[in-house]
């Protein structure tokens, strides 16, 4: 039996068993319902308020990030080194564990 014929026969079997179709529809609706309920009740774990669209720093000021891309092809075997000048996260009420 070819792949197309096998796929067609499995699809026909799936459609003719009404419990399978109903089960798939119910499963899809449950996935959408869970996504809507959890998305509607999303809160920040840090302050208990709604999630801000703009990340805020410790003083309440908007956090900005700057970066740039550099592209250069590497032929053969190569090494890539990235320099990170600073990296620090502060959450109010949580002590900084220091470098990892």
Beta strands, then each sheet from edge to edge (+ up, - down):
end
